[in-house]
Amino acid sequence: MDPYVLFTDLSCDIETKLLDEWGIKYVSLKHHFTDDQENEYDNISYPVVRFYEEVRGGRVSKTSAVDVDTFVNRFKEILDSGKDILYLAFSSGLSSTYANAVIAARGIEGDYPDRRILISDTRSASAGMGLLLYLTLEKVRGGASIDEAYAFAEEQKFHICHWFTVGDLKYLRRGGRVSAAAAFFGGVLGIKPVLHMDDPGHLIPVTKVKGRKNSLIKMADKYGELSIDPKSGKVFISHGDCIDDANELAAMLKERYGADVDLITYVGPVIGAHSGPGTLALFFLGRER
């Protein structure tokens, strides 16, 4: 079996020191503030707490996909070392990153006839993508071939449940996820949306509740409704600088289902530019998304 590298992008919202420990290679999307066009940052070069402070203060951040040339360079580094690549990519429903990776791989495959690049469109984001990455890593550590690991990721991605809420609807409004009227009245009335990611990898509003606490309760309800293994299954939470809410949700899952949350992590600047401060997201394996 030829050696291969598990590869991802930092839309998975897993800290790079952890990815390094896991032996996973990575690349990052970029973001910049609209009042500072000259400076562009990856998902780790701008401190995440400072990022949320800036956004709360009114600065607007925009993002860009990983470009083809960046993928070509990173892929070549790995292929030149004599290893194949299994890339778990950010959802094509939210970014052109996956498409650019495919273009890059096709452009260099003729130069490496003995090497392989397999790319999975995870249809996932943030720590949902991170959860799929971790589960696939477990298969790799168990001795799975690149084809077996790829097939596993392709099947499991449709069982990675993403349930989340946001602190302020205006960030989703900018991205066209909710209407301007819904954002305005939601802010006035304290209405919070509960959203999930569908099979094609798009963010879909599912229901609305009154108040932050009720949005957390609704997410916990969905966990009990959909989780394959409520007590012992892997659970990740990501948050947009609202660690107290993340801990409250984790405590809720523990009290109601006996579930232990395996990882609580920040929503990085690339995802946070679209979801905003106060985003809280729950990820787990479910019977369906």
The 8 nearest C-alpha neighbors of each residue, nearest first, counted from 0:
[[1, 2, 144, 145, 3, 143, 142, 146],
 [0, 2, 3, 82, 83, 144, 145, 81],
 [3, 1, 82, 83, 0, 4, 81, 145],
 [4, 2, 83, 82, 84, 1, 5, 145],
 [3, 5, 84, 6, 83, 85, 82, 23],
 [4, 6, 85, 23, 86, 84, 24, 3],
 [7, 5, 86, 24, 25, 23, 85, 4],
 [8, 6, 25, 87, 86, 88, 24, 26],
 [9, 7, 26, 25, 27, 10, 88, 11],
 [8, 10, 11, 27, 12, 26, 42, 25],
 [9, 11, 12, 125, 8, 89, 124, 270],
 [10, 12, 125, 129, 128, 9, 126, 13],
 [13, 11, 125, 10, 126, 9, 267, 266],
 [12, 14, 11, 129, 15, 126, 18, 17],
 [15, 13, 17, 16, 12, 18, 264, 9],
 [14, 16, 18, 17, 19, 13, 43, 9],
 [17, 15, 19, 14, 18, 20, 13, 21],
 [16, 18, 20, 15, 19, 14, 21, 13],
 [19, 17, 15, 21, 23, 20, 16, 22],
 [18, 20, 22, 16, 17, 21, 23, 15],
 [21, 19, 17, 18, 22, 16, 23, 15],
 [20, 22, 18, 19, 23, 17, 136, 16],
 [23, 21, 19, 20, 18, 24, 5, 4],
 [22, 24, 18, 5, 21, 6, 19, 25],
 [25, 23, 6, 7, 5, 22, 4, 18],
 [26, 24, 7, 8, 6, 23, 9, 27],
 [25, 27, 8, 9, 7, 28, 24, 65],
 [28, 26, 9, 8, 41, 42, 29, 65],
 [27, 29, 65, 64, 41, 63, 42, 269],
 [30, 28, 41, 63, 40, 62, 27, 39],
 [29, 31, 62, 40, 61, 39, 269, 63],
 [32, 30, 39, 60, 61, 40, 38, 33],
 [31, 33, 60, 35, 34, 59, 61, 36],
 [32, 34, 35, 59, 36, 60, 31, 61],
 [33, 35, 32, 36, 58, 59, 31, 60],
 [36, 34, 32, 33, 37, 38, 31, 39],
 [35, 37, 38, 33, 34, 32, 31, 39],
 [36, 38, 35, 39, 31, 34, 32, 33],
 [39, 37, 36, 35, 31, 40, 32, 30],
 [38, 40, 31, 30, 29, 37, 41, 36],
 [41, 39, 30, 29, 44, 31, 45, 42],
 [40, 42, 29, 43, 44, 27, 28, 30],
 [41, 43, 268, 27, 269, 44, 267, 9],
 [42, 44, 41, 45, 46, 47, 40, 267],
 [45, 43, 41, 40, 42, 46, 47, 39],
 [44, 46, 43, 47, 40, 50, 42, 41],
 [47, 45, 49, 48, 50, 44, 43, 268],
 [46, 48, 50, 49, 45, 268, 267, 51],
 [49, 47, 51, 50, 46, 52, 240, 53],
 [48, 50, 52, 46, 47, 51, 53, 45],
 [51, 49, 47, 53, 48, 52, 46, 54],
 [52, 50, 54, 48, 53, 49, 276, 55],
 [51, 53, 49, 55, 50, 54, 56, 48],
 [54, 52, 56, 50, 51, 55, 58, 49],
 [55, 53, 58, 51, 57, 56, 52, 59],
 [54, 56, 52, 57, 53, 51, 276, 58],
 [57, 55, 53, 54, 58, 52, 51, 59],
 [56, 58, 54, 55, 59, 53, 52, 60],
 [59, 57, 54, 53, 56, 60, 32, 55],
 [58, 60, 32, 33, 54, 57, 61, 272],
 [61, 59, 32, 272, 31, 33, 30, 58],
 [62, 60, 30, 31, 32, 272, 33, 59],
 [63, 61, 30, 29, 269, 31, 60, 64],
 [64, 62, 29, 28, 30, 65, 61, 94],
 [65, 63, 96, 28, 95, 66, 94, 29],
 [64, 66, 28, 96, 27, 69, 63, 67],
 [67, 65, 69, 68, 64, 99, 70, 96],
 [66, 68, 99, 70, 103, 69, 71, 100],
 [69, 67, 71, 70, 66, 72, 103, 65],
 [70, 68, 72, 71, 67, 66, 73, 65],
 [69, 71, 73, 67, 68, 72, 74, 100],
 [72, 70, 68, 74, 103, 69, 73, 75],
 [71, 73, 75, 69, 70, 74, 68, 76],
 [74, 72, 70, 76, 75, 71, 69, 77],
 [73, 75, 71, 77, 76, 72, 70, 78],
 [76, 74, 78, 72, 77, 73, 79, 71],
 [77, 75, 73, 79, 74, 78, 72, 80],
 [76, 78, 80, 74, 75, 79, 82, 73],
 [79, 77, 75, 82, 81, 80, 76, 83],
 [78, 80, 81, 76, 77, 75, 82, 74],
 [79, 81, 77, 78, 82, 76, 75, 83],
 [80, 82, 78, 79, 77, 83, 114, 2],
 [83, 81, 3, 2, 78, 80, 77, 4],
 [82, 84, 3, 115, 114, 116, 78, 4],
 [85, 83, 116, 4, 3, 86, 117, 5],
 [84, 86, 117, 5, 6, 118, 116, 4],
 [85, 87, 6, 118, 7, 88, 5, 84],
 [86, 88, 119, 7, 121, 118, 6, 120],
 [87, 89, 120, 97, 121, 7, 86, 119],
 [90, 88, 124, 121, 123, 10, 97, 91],
 [91, 89, 122, 123, 92, 121, 93, 200],
 [90, 92, 94, 93, 97, 95, 89, 120],
 [93, 91, 200, 90, 201, 94, 199, 122],
 [92, 94, 91, 90, 201, 200, 95, 89],
 [93, 95, 91, 96, 92, 64, 90, 89],
 [94, 96, 98, 97, 64, 91, 99, 93],
 [97, 95, 64, 99, 65, 94, 98, 100],
 [98, 96, 100, 99, 95, 91, 88, 101],
 [99, 97, 101, 95, 100, 96, 102, 91],
 [98, 100, 102, 67, 96, 101, 97, 66],
 [101, 99, 103, 97, 98, 102, 70, 104],
 [100, 102, 104, 98, 99, 103, 105, 97],
 [103, 101, 99, 105, 100, 104, 106, 98],
 [102, 104, 100, 106, 71, 67, 101, 105],
 [105, 103, 101, 106, 102, 107, 108, 100],
 [106, 104, 102, 108, 103, 107, 101, 109],
 [105, 107, 103, 104, 108, 102, 109, 71],
 [108, 106, 110, 109, 104, 105, 103, 111],
 [107, 109, 111, 105, 110, 104, 106, 112],
 [110, 108, 107, 111, 112, 106, 105, 113],
 [109, 111, 108, 107, 112, 106, 113, 114],
 [110, 112, 108, 114, 109, 113, 107, 78],
 [113, 111, 114, 109, 110, 108, 115, 107],
 [114, 112, 111, 115, 110, 83, 108, 81],
 [113, 115, 111, 83, 112, 78, 82, 116],
 [116, 114, 83, 84, 117, 113, 108, 111],
 [115, 117, 84, 83, 85, 118, 104, 114],
 [118, 116, 85, 84, 86, 115, 119, 149],
 [119, 117, 86, 85, 87, 116, 120, 88],
 [120, 118, 87, 121, 88, 86, 153, 117],
 [119, 121, 88, 122, 90, 97, 91, 87],
 [120, 122, 123, 90, 119, 88, 156, 87],
 [123, 121, 90, 200, 120, 199, 91, 198],
 [124, 122, 128, 121, 90, 127, 200, 89],
 [123, 125, 128, 127, 89, 11, 10, 90],
 [124, 126, 11, 12, 127, 10, 128, 129],
 [125, 127, 129, 128, 11, 12, 130, 237],
 [128, 126, 130, 129, 282, 125, 124, 123],
 [127, 129, 124, 123, 11, 126, 131, 130],
 [128, 130, 126, 11, 132, 127, 131, 13],
 [129, 131, 127, 133, 132, 128, 126, 134],
 [132, 130, 134, 128, 133, 129, 135, 127],
 [131, 133, 129, 135, 130, 134, 136, 128],
 [134, 132, 136, 130, 135, 131, 129, 137],
 [133, 135, 131, 137, 136, 132, 130, 138],
 [134, 136, 138, 132, 137, 133, 131, 152],
 [135, 137, 139, 133, 138, 134, 132, 140],
 [136, 138, 140, 134, 135, 139, 141, 133],
 [139, 137, 141, 135, 136, 140, 143, 148],
 [140, 138, 136, 143, 141, 142, 137, 135],
 [141, 139, 137, 142, 138, 136, 143, 135],
 [140, 142, 138, 139, 143, 137, 136, 144],
 [141, 143, 139, 140, 144, 138, 137, 148],
 [144, 142, 139, 147, 138, 148, 141, 145],
 [143, 145, 147, 146, 148, 142, 0, 139],
 [144, 146, 148, 147, 149, 143, 3, 85],
 [147, 145, 149, 144, 148, 150, 143, 117],
 [146, 148, 144, 150, 149, 145, 143, 151],
 [149, 147, 151, 145, 150, 146, 143, 144],
 [148, 150, 146, 152, 151, 147, 145, 153],
 [151, 149, 153, 147, 148, 152, 146, 154],
 [150, 152, 148, 154, 149, 153, 155, 147],
 [153, 151, 155, 149, 154, 150, 156, 135],
 [154, 152, 150, 151, 156, 155, 149, 119],
 [155, 153, 151, 152, 156, 150, 157, 158],
 [154, 156, 152, 158, 157, 153, 151, 159],
 [157, 155, 158, 159, 154, 153, 121, 152],
 [156, 158, 155, 159, 198, 288, 154, 287],
 [157, 159, 285, 287, 155, 156, 284, 288],
 [160, 158, 284, 156, 157, 283, 285, 288],
 [159, 161, 288, 283, 282, 285, 284, 158],
 [162, 160, 282, 195, 196, 281, 127, 159],
 [163, 161, 195, 281, 280, 194, 218, 160],
 [164, 162, 280, 194, 279, 193, 281, 195],
 [163, 165, 193, 279, 278, 192, 194, 280],
 [166, 164, 278, 277, 167, 279, 274, 168],
 [165, 167, 277, 278, 276, 168, 164, 275],
 [168, 166, 169, 165, 170, 186, 275, 277],
 [167, 169, 182, 171, 170, 172, 165, 166],
 [170, 168, 172, 171, 167, 182, 173, 179],
 [171, 169, 173, 172, 168, 274, 275, 273],
 [170, 172, 176, 174, 168, 173, 169, 177],
 [171, 173, 169, 177, 175, 170, 174, 176],
 [174, 172, 170, 171, 175, 169, 176, 273],
 [173, 175, 171, 172, 176, 273, 170, 177],
 [174, 176, 172, 173, 177, 171, 178, 179],
 [177, 175, 171, 172, 174, 178, 202, 173],
 [178, 176, 172, 175, 171, 181, 182, 179],
 [177, 179, 181, 180, 172, 182, 175, 176],
 [178, 180, 182, 181, 172, 183, 177, 169],
 [179, 181, 183, 178, 182, 184, 185, 177],
 [182, 180, 178, 184, 183, 179, 185, 177],
 [181, 183, 168, 185, 179, 180, 169, 184],
 [184, 182, 180, 186, 185, 181, 179, 187],
 [183, 185, 187, 186, 181, 182, 188, 180],
 [186, 184, 190, 182, 188, 183, 189, 187],
 [187, 185, 183, 189, 184, 188, 182, 190],
 [186, 188, 184, 185, 189, 183, 190, 182],
 [189, 187, 185, 190, 186, 184, 209, 210],
 [188, 190, 186, 185, 210, 187, 209, 191],
 [191, 189, 185, 209, 188, 208, 210, 207],
 [190, 192, 208, 207, 209, 210, 189, 214],
 [193, 191, 207, 164, 206, 194, 208, 204],
 [194, 192, 164, 206, 163, 205, 207, 204],
 [193, 195, 204, 205, 163, 203, 162, 192],
 [194, 196, 162, 161, 203, 202, 163, 197],
 [195, 197, 202, 201, 161, 200, 203, 198],
 [198, 196, 200, 199, 201, 288, 195, 202],
 [197, 199, 200, 157, 122, 196, 288, 201],
 [200, 198, 197, 201, 122, 92, 196, 91],
 [199, 201, 122, 92, 198, 197, 90, 196],
 [202, 200, 92, 196, 197, 199, 203, 93],
 [201, 203, 196, 195, 197, 194, 200, 204],
 [202, 204, 194, 195, 196, 205, 201, 197],
 [205, 203, 194, 193, 206, 192, 195, 202],
 [206, 204, 194, 193, 203, 195, 207, 192],
 [207, 205, 193, 192, 204, 208, 194, 191],
 [208, 206, 192, 191, 193, 190, 209, 205],
 [207, 209, 191, 190, 214, 213, 210, 192],
 [210, 208, 190, 189, 191, 213, 207, 211],
 [209, 211, 189, 213, 212, 190, 191, 208],
 [210, 212, 214, 213, 191, 215, 209, 166],
 [213, 211, 215, 214, 210, 216, 209, 217],
 [212, 214, 216, 215, 211, 210, 217, 208],
 [213, 215, 217, 211, 216, 212, 208, 218],
 [216, 214, 218, 212, 213, 217, 248, 219],
 [217, 215, 213, 219, 214, 218, 220, 212],
 [216, 218, 220, 214, 219, 215, 213, 221],
 [219, 217, 221, 215, 220, 216, 162, 214],
 [218, 220, 222, 216, 221, 217, 215, 252],
 [221, 219, 217, 223, 218, 222, 216, 224],
 [222, 220, 224, 218, 219, 223, 225, 217],
 [221, 223, 219, 226, 220, 224, 225, 218],
 [222, 224, 220, 221, 225, 226, 229, 219],
 [223, 225, 221, 222, 220, 226, 219, 285],
 [226, 224, 285, 222, 223, 286, 221, 227],
 [227, 225, 285, 229, 222, 228, 223, 284],
 [228, 226, 285, 286, 284, 229, 225, 232],
 [227, 229, 232, 226, 230, 231, 284, 285],
 [230, 228, 226, 232, 231, 256, 258, 227],
 [229, 231, 258, 257, 228, 256, 232, 259],
 [232, 230, 228, 229, 258, 233, 259, 257],
 [231, 233, 228, 229, 230, 234, 284, 283],
 [234, 232, 283, 261, 231, 235, 260, 284],
 [233, 235, 283, 260, 261, 282, 232, 236],
 [234, 236, 262, 282, 261, 260, 263, 281],
 [237, 235, 281, 263, 280, 282, 262, 264],
 [238, 236, 264, 265, 280, 266, 263, 279],
 [237, 239, 279, 265, 266, 278, 240, 241],
 [238, 240, 278, 276, 277, 266, 241, 265],
 [239, 241, 238, 242, 276, 277, 48, 265],
 [242, 240, 277, 243, 244, 239, 238, 245],
 [241, 243, 245, 244, 240, 246, 238, 239],
 [244, 242, 246, 245, 241, 247, 248, 240],
 [243, 245, 247, 246, 242, 241, 248, 279],
 [246, 244, 242, 248, 243, 247, 249, 238],
 [245, 247, 249, 243, 244, 248, 250, 242],
 [248, 246, 244, 250, 249, 245, 243, 251],
 [247, 249, 251, 245, 250, 246, 244, 215],
 [248, 250, 246, 252, 251, 247, 260, 245],
 [251, 249, 253, 247, 248, 252, 254, 246],
 [250, 252, 248, 254, 249, 253, 255, 247],
 [253, 251, 249, 255, 250, 254, 258, 256],
 [252, 254, 257, 258, 250, 251, 256, 255],
 [255, 253, 251, 252, 257, 256, 250, 258],
 [254, 256, 252, 253, 251, 257, 258, 219],
 [257, 255, 258, 253, 252, 230, 254, 229],
 [256, 258, 253, 230, 254, 255, 252, 259],
 [259, 257, 230, 253, 256, 252, 231, 229],
 [258, 260, 253, 261, 257, 234, 231, 249],
 [261, 259, 234, 262, 235, 249, 258, 233],
 [260, 262, 234, 235, 259, 233, 263, 236],
 [263, 261, 235, 260, 236, 264, 234, 237],
 [264, 262, 236, 237, 235, 261, 265, 260],
 [265, 263, 237, 262, 236, 238, 266, 13],
 [266, 264, 238, 237, 267, 239, 12, 240],
 [265, 267, 239, 238, 237, 271, 12, 270],
 [266, 268, 269, 265, 271, 12, 270, 42],
 [267, 269, 271, 270, 272, 42, 47, 50],
 [270, 268, 271, 272, 267, 30, 42, 62],
 [269, 271, 272, 268, 273, 267, 266, 274],
 [272, 270, 268, 274, 275, 273, 269, 267],
 [271, 273, 60, 270, 269, 268, 275, 274],
 [274, 272, 271, 270, 170, 275, 171, 174],
 [273, 275, 271, 170, 272, 171, 278, 270],
 [276, 274, 271, 170, 272, 273, 278, 277],
 [277, 275, 239, 278, 51, 240, 166, 271],
 [276, 278, 166, 239, 241, 165, 240, 279],
 [279, 277, 165, 239, 238, 166, 276, 164],
 [278, 280, 238, 164, 163, 237, 165, 277],
 [279, 281, 163, 237, 236, 162, 238, 164],
 [280, 282, 236, 162, 161, 163, 235, 237],
 [283, 281, 161, 235, 127, 160, 234, 236],
 [282, 284, 234, 160, 159, 233, 285, 235],
 [285, 283, 159, 158, 226, 160, 227, 232],
 [286, 284, 226, 227, 225, 158, 287, 160],
 [285, 287, 227, 225, 158, 226, 288, 284],
 [288, 286, 285, 158, 157, 225, 160, 159],
 [287, 160, 158, 157, 159, 197, 285, 198]]
